[in-house]
Amino acid sequence: MGNGPILGTSLGAPIATSTSSSSGHNPVLEGIVEYLNKDVHSGGPTWGEVLAWNVTWSGNDNVTVAYANRAENQTGGETHIVLAFPTTQDATNYLNAYDKTGYKLTQTTSDWTKLYTNGDMYSRIAGHPPQTYEWWSSWAGSSQAGSSSPLFDINQWDNILYFTTTWSEAS
């Protein structure tokens, strides 16, 4: 969720991941699911009441996390599709072939002082910032931030591709 809310310091500690998972799932993807779970369920004015939370694994290297929440006069949610590739080059090839019509390349730097929450999430989980980073974003039907149209983001962190759809509406 590009330019999304900054997480509280309670989530600032590194997330321990092992090189293998007892479930067989990619440990970085498991770390992302854990991180999102803590973030969304932490409550507060940003997230408010969690209306739905769903995690679906497709094999060991593909996970979808979807949730909906209500805060103040707004209902919203996100869907995250996260893919782990064998190599960074495989992820780059997939991203290069992906139809990014309507997307804008927002950032390609590893300057972590300027990154939003999700970039920081990866470095906490992986234990290092990515060597390869790209962030693409698109507002559906509008080019203006603050529009009620969904926001679509694509992030590449090394061999991880992270697709996000963010939506909100007045409730």
Phi and psi restraints in degrees (value plus and minus 20) as a CYANA .aco file:
   2 GLY   PHI     -72.6   -32.6
   2 GLY   PSI     118.6   158.6
   3 ASN   PHI      34.7    74.7
   3 ASN   PSI      11.0    51.0
   4 GLY   PHI     -96.6   -56.6
   4 GLY   PSI    -196.0  -156.0
   5 PRO   PHI     -85.5   -45.5
   5 PRO   PSI     125.7   165.7
   6 ILE   PHI    -102.4   -62.4
   6 ILE   PSI     115.1   155.1
   7 LEU   PHI     -95.4   -55.4
   7 LEU   PSI     133.5   173.5
   8 GLY   PHI     -89.5   -49.5
   8 GLY   PSI     144.8   184.8
   9 THR   PHI     -86.8   -46.8
   9 THR   PSI     -36.5     3.5
  10 SER   PHI     -84.1   -44.1
  10 SER   PSI     -39.0     1.0
  11 LEU   PHI    -125.0   -85.0
  11 LEU   PSI      -9.9    30.1
  12 GLY   PHI     -98.9   -58.9
  12 GLY   PSI     -36.8     3.2
  13 ALA   PHI     -92.9   -52.9
  13 ALA   PSI     129.9   169.9
  14 PRO   PHI     -78.8   -38.8
  14 PRO   PSI     127.5   167.5
  15 ILE   PHI    -116.8   -76.8
  15 ILE   PSI     102.9   142.9
  16 ALA   PHI     -92.6   -52.6
  16 ALA   PSI     109.2   149.2
  17 THR   PHI    -152.2  -112.2
  17 THR   PSI     129.5   169.5
  18 SER   PHI    -122.2   -82.2
  18 SER   PSI     151.6   191.6
  19 THR   PHI     -97.1   -57.1
  19 THR   PSI     -36.3     3.7
  20 SER   PHI    -158.1  -118.1
  20 SER   PSI     137.2   177.2
  21 SER   PHI    -136.4   -96.4
  21 SER   PSI     120.6   160.6
  22 SER   PHI     -84.9   -44.9
  22 SER   PSI     -45.2    -5.2
  23 SER   PHI    -104.5   -64.5
  23 SER   PSI     -34.6     5.4
  24 GLY   PHI      70.5   110.5
  24 GLY   PSI     -30.1     9.9
  25 HIS   PHI     -92.0   -52.0
  25 HIS   PSI     131.0   171.0
  26 ASN   PHI     -76.4   -36.4
  26 ASN   PSI     107.4   147.4
  27 PRO   PHI     -85.5   -45.5
  27 PRO   PSI     -50.6   -10.6
  28 VAL   PHI     -88.0   -48.0
  28 VAL   PSI     -61.0   -21.0
  29 LEU   PHI     -84.5   -44.5
  29 LEU   PSI     -60.1   -20.1
  30 GLU   PHI     -80.7   -40.7
  30 GLU   PSI     -60.1   -20.1
  31 GLY   PHI     -82.9   -42.9
  31 GLY   PSI     -58.9   -18.9
  32 ILE   PHI     -84.5   -44.5
  32 ILE   PSI     -64.0   -24.0
  33 VAL   PHI     -80.8   -40.8
  33 VAL   PSI     -65.3   -25.3
  34 GLU   PHI     -81.9   -41.9
  34 GLU   PSI     -64.2   -24.2
  35 TYR   PHI     -81.5   -41.5
  35 TYR   PSI     -68.1   -28.1
  36 LEU   PHI     -82.6   -42.6
  36 LEU   PSI     -60.3   -20.3
  37 ASN   PHI     -79.5   -39.5
  37 ASN   PSI     -68.0   -28.0
  38 LYS   PHI     -83.4   -43.4
  38 LYS   PSI     -61.9   -21.9
  39 ASP   PHI     -83.5   -43.5
  39 ASP   PSI     -72.9   -32.9
  40 VAL   PHI     -86.9   -46.9
  40 VAL   PSI     -60.4   -20.4
  41 HIS   PHI    -106.4   -66.4
  41 HIS   PSI     -15.6    24.4
  42 SER   PHI     -94.9   -54.9
  42 SER   PSI     -33.9     6.1
  43 GLY   PHI      53.2    93.2
  43 GLY   PSI    -172.7  -132.7
  44 GLY   PHI      67.0   107.0
  44 GLY   PSI     158.5   198.5
  45 PRO   PHI     -87.6   -47.6
  45 PRO   PSI     -44.8    -4.8
  46 THR   PHI     -90.3   -50.3
  46 THR   PSI     -68.8   -28.8
  47 TRP   PHI    -118.4   -78.4
  47 TRP   PSI     -51.7   -11.7
  48 GLY   PHI      41.9    81.9
  48 GLY   PSI    -162.3  -122.3
  49 GLU   PHI    -102.0   -62.0
  49 GLU   PSI     108.9   148.9
  50 VAL   PHI    -102.5   -62.5
  50 VAL   PSI      99.9   139.9
  51 LEU   PHI    -111.4   -71.4
  51 LEU   PSI     -50.9   -10.9
  52 ALA   PHI    -175.6  -135.6
  52 ALA   PSI     127.2   167.2
  53 TRP   PHI    -166.7  -126.7
  53 TRP   PSI     104.2   144.2
  54 ASN   PHI    -162.7  -122.7
  54 ASN   PSI     111.8   151.8
  55 VAL   PHI    -142.0  -102.0
  55 VAL   PSI     106.2   146.2
  56 THR   PHI    -148.3  -108.3
  56 THR   PSI     100.1   140.1
  57 TRP   PHI    -113.8   -73.8
  57 TRP   PSI     117.3   157.3
  58 SER   PHI    -139.9   -99.9
  58 SER   PSI      70.4   110.4
  59 GLY   PHI      57.5    97.5
  59 GLY   PSI    -184.2  -144.2
  60 ASN   PHI    -113.4   -73.4
  60 ASN   PSI     -34.5     5.5
  61 ASP   PHI    -139.8   -99.8
  61 ASP   PSI       2.4    42.4
  62 ASN   PHI    -170.1  -130.1
  62 ASN   PSI     100.9   140.9
  63 VAL   PHI    -156.3  -116.3
  63 VAL   PSI     123.2   163.2
  64 THR   PHI    -138.5   -98.5
  64 THR   PSI     108.1   148.1
  65 VAL   PHI    -138.3   -98.3
  65 VAL   PSI     104.7   144.7
  66 ALA   PHI    -150.7  -110.7
  66 ALA   PSI     120.5   160.5
  67 TYR   PHI    -171.7  -131.7
  67 TYR   PSI     140.0   180.0
  68 ALA   PHI    -153.2  -113.2
  68 ALA   PSI     127.4   167.4
  69 ASN   PHI    -166.7  -126.7
  69 ASN   PSI     143.2   183.2
  70 ARG   PHI    -150.8  -110.8
  70 ARG   PSI     107.7   147.7
  71 ALA   PHI    -157.6  -117.6
  71 ALA   PSI     112.3   152.3
  72 GLU   PHI      29.6    69.6
  72 GLU   PSI    -139.5   -99.5
  73 ASN   PHI    -125.0   -85.0
  73 ASN   PSI       8.9    48.9
  74 GLN   PHI    -157.1  -117.1
  74 GLN   PSI     120.0   160.0
  75 THR   PHI    -136.3   -96.3
  75 THR   PSI     118.6   158.6
  76 GLY   PHI    -177.7  -137.7
  76 GLY   PSI    -193.9  -153.9
  77 GLY   PHI     158.7   198.7
  77 GLY   PSI     159.2   199.2
  78 GLU   PHI    -163.3  -123.3
  78 GLU   PSI     131.3   171.3
  79 THR   PHI    -143.2  -103.2
  79 THR   PSI     106.6   146.6
  80 HIS   PHI    -135.8   -95.8
  80 HIS   PSI     104.9   144.9
  81 ILE   PHI    -133.8   -93.8
  81 ILE   PSI      99.8   139.8
  82 VAL   PHI    -142.5  -102.5
  82 VAL   PSI     106.5   146.5
  83 LEU   PHI    -139.4   -99.4
  83 LEU   PSI     114.9   154.9
  84 ALA   PHI    -128.9   -88.9
  84 ALA   PSI     107.2   147.2
  85 PHE   PHI    -124.8   -84.8
  85 PHE   PSI     138.3   178.3
  86 PRO   PHI     -80.3   -40.3
  86 PRO   PSI     -54.9   -14.9
  87 THR   PHI    -158.6  -118.6
  87 THR   PSI     142.2   182.2
  88 THR   PHI     -81.7   -41.7
  88 THR   PSI     -59.2   -19.2
  89 GLN   PHI     -83.5   -43.5
  89 GLN   PSI     -58.0   -18.0
  90 ASP   PHI     -81.3   -41.3
  90 ASP   PSI     -62.6   -22.6
  91 ALA   PHI     -85.5   -45.5
  91 ALA   PSI     -62.4   -22.4
  92 THR   PHI     -82.2   -42.2
  92 THR   PSI     -63.6   -23.6
  93 ASN   PHI     -80.9   -40.9
  93 ASN   PSI     -63.6   -23.6
  94 TYR   PHI     -81.8   -41.8
  94 TYR   PSI     -66.8   -26.8
  95 LEU   PHI     -84.2   -44.2
  95 LEU   PSI     -60.5   -20.5
  96 ASN   PHI     -83.1   -43.1
  96 ASN   PSI     -54.3   -14.3
  97 ALA   PHI    -102.7   -62.7
  97 ALA   PSI     -37.0     3.0
  98 TYR   PHI     -89.0   -49.0
  98 TYR   PSI     117.7   157.7
  99 ASP   PHI     -92.7   -52.7
  99 ASP   PSI      87.5   127.5
 100 LYS   PHI    -125.7   -85.7
 100 LYS   PSI       6.6    46.6
 101 THR   PHI     -77.3   -37.3
 101 THR   PSI     109.1   149.1
 102 GLY   PHI      69.0   109.0
 102 GLY   PSI     -28.2    11.8
 103 TYR   PHI    -111.6   -71.6
 103 TYR   PSI     131.6   171.6
 104 LYS   PHI    -137.2   -97.2
 104 LYS   PSI     112.9   152.9
 105 LEU   PHI     -91.7   -51.7
 105 LEU   PSI      90.0   130.0
 106 THR   PHI    -108.6   -68.6
 106 THR   PSI     -59.2   -19.2
 107 GLN   PHI    -177.7  -137.7
 107 GLN   PSI     123.5   163.5
 108 THR   PHI    -153.0  -113.0
 108 THR   PSI     -10.9    29.1
 109 THR   PHI    -113.2   -73.2
 109 THR   PSI     139.5   179.5
 110 SER   PHI    -125.8   -85.8
 110 SER   PSI       8.1    48.1
 111 ASP   PHI     -99.4   -59.4
 111 ASP   PSI      72.9   112.9
 112 TRP   PHI     -86.9   -46.9
 112 TRP   PSI     -36.8     3.2
 113 THR   PHI     -91.4   -51.4
 113 THR   PSI     -36.9     3.1
 114 LYS   PHI    -125.3   -85.3
 114 LYS   PSI     -22.5    17.5
 115 LEU   PHI    -104.7   -64.7
 115 LEU   PSI     136.6   176.6
 116 TYR   PHI    -108.6   -68.6
 116 TYR   PSI    -197.0  -157.0
 117 THR   PHI     -71.4   -31.4
 117 THR   PSI     -67.5   -27.5
 118 ASN   PHI     -84.8   -44.8
 118 ASN   PSI     -55.4   -15.4
 119 GLY   PHI     -83.2   -43.2
 119 GLY   PSI     -61.3   -21.3
 120 ASP   PHI     -86.1   -46.1
 120 ASP   PSI     -55.3   -15.3
 121 MET   PHI     -76.7   -36.7
 121 MET   PSI     -66.6   -26.6
 122 TYR   PHI     -81.7   -41.7
 122 TYR   PSI     -65.8   -25.8
 123 SER   PHI     -85.4   -45.4
 123 SER   PSI     -53.6   -13.6
 124 ARG   PHI     -87.5   -47.5
 124 ARG   PSI     -60.0   -20.0
 125 ILE   PHI     -95.8   -55.8
 125 ILE   PSI     -67.4   -27.4
 126 ALA   PHI     -97.9   -57.9
 126 ALA   PSI     -40.3    -0.3
 127 GLY   PHI      67.6   107.6
 127 GLY   PSI     -15.0    25.0
 128 HIS   PHI    -182.4  -142.4
 128 HIS   PSI     133.9   173.9
 129 PRO   PHI     -90.6   -50.6
 129 PRO   PSI     135.1   175.1
 130 PRO   PHI     -89.5   -49.5
 130 PRO   PSI     128.7   168.7
 131 GLN   PHI    -101.2   -61.2
 131 GLN   PSI     -49.2    -9.2
 132 THR   PHI    -139.5   -99.5
 132 THR   PSI     104.7   144.7
 133 TYR   PHI    -163.1  -123.1
 133 TYR   PSI     111.7   151.7
 134 GLU   PHI    -162.7  -122.7
 134 GLU   PSI     124.7   164.7
 135 TRP   PHI    -152.0  -112.0
 135 TRP   PSI      99.4   139.4
 136 TRP   PHI    -133.2   -93.2
 136 TRP   PSI     122.4   162.4
 137 SER   PHI    -163.2  -123.2
 137 SER   PSI     136.2   176.2
 138 SER   PHI    -173.1  -133.1
 138 SER   PSI     111.7   151.7
 139 TRP   PHI    -113.6   -73.6
 139 TRP   PSI     102.9   142.9
 140 ALA   PHI     -91.6   -51.6
 140 ALA   PSI     102.8   142.8
 141 GLY   PHI      56.1    96.1
 141 GLY   PSI     -20.9    19.1
 142 SER   PHI    -176.9  -136.9
 142 SER   PSI     128.2   168.2
 143 SER   PHI    -123.5   -83.5
 143 SER   PSI     -12.1    27.9
 144 GLN   PHI    -123.4   -83.4
 144 GLN   PSI     108.1   148.1
 145 ALA   PHI     -82.2   -42.2
 145 ALA   PSI     126.6   166.6
 146 GLY   PHI      70.8   110.8
 146 GLY   PSI     -25.4    14.6
 147 SER   PHI     -87.1   -47.1
 147 SER   PSI     132.9   172.9
 148 SER   PHI     -99.2   -59.2
 148 SER   PSI     -23.7    16.3
 149 SER   PHI     -89.8   -49.8
 149 SER   PSI     132.1   172.1
 150 PRO   PHI     -84.3   -44.3
 150 PRO   PSI     132.4   172.4
 151 LEU   PHI    -126.3   -86.3
 151 LEU   PSI     113.2   153.2
 152 PHE   PHI    -135.2   -95.2
 152 PHE   PSI     108.8   148.8
 153 ASP   PHI    -144.7  -104.7
 153 ASP   PSI     126.2   166.2
 154 ILE   PHI    -149.8  -109.8
 154 ILE   PSI     107.7   147.7
 155 ASN   PHI    -141.0  -101.0
 155 ASN   PSI     120.5   160.5
 156 GLN   PHI    -135.7   -95.7
 156 GLN   PSI     103.6   143.6
 157 TRP   PHI    -141.5  -101.5
 157 TRP   PSI      79.8   119.8
 158 ASP   PHI      32.9    72.9
 158 ASP   PSI    -138.2   -98.2
 159 ASN   PHI    -110.6   -70.6
 159 ASN   PSI      -8.6    31.4
 160 ILE   PHI    -128.2   -88.2
 160 ILE   PSI     110.4   150.4
 161 LEU   PHI    -131.1   -91.1
 161 LEU   PSI     114.0   154.0
 162 TYR   PHI    -149.5  -109.5
 162 TYR   PSI      86.3   126.3
 163 PHE   PHI    -121.7   -81.7
 163 PHE   PSI     110.0   150.0
 164 THR   PHI    -150.2  -110.2
 164 THR   PSI     115.7   155.7
 165 THR   PHI    -136.7   -96.7
 165 THR   PSI     105.1   145.1
 166 THR   PHI    -137.1   -97.1
 166 THR   PSI     114.2   154.2
 167 TRP   PHI    -158.4  -118.4
 167 TRP   PSI     134.6   174.6
 168 SER   PHI    -175.7  -135.7
 168 SER   PSI     137.7   177.7
 169 GLU   PHI    -174.6  -134.6
 169 GLU   PSI     133.3   173.3
 170 ALA   PHI     -85.1   -45.1
 170 ALA   PSI     120.2   160.2
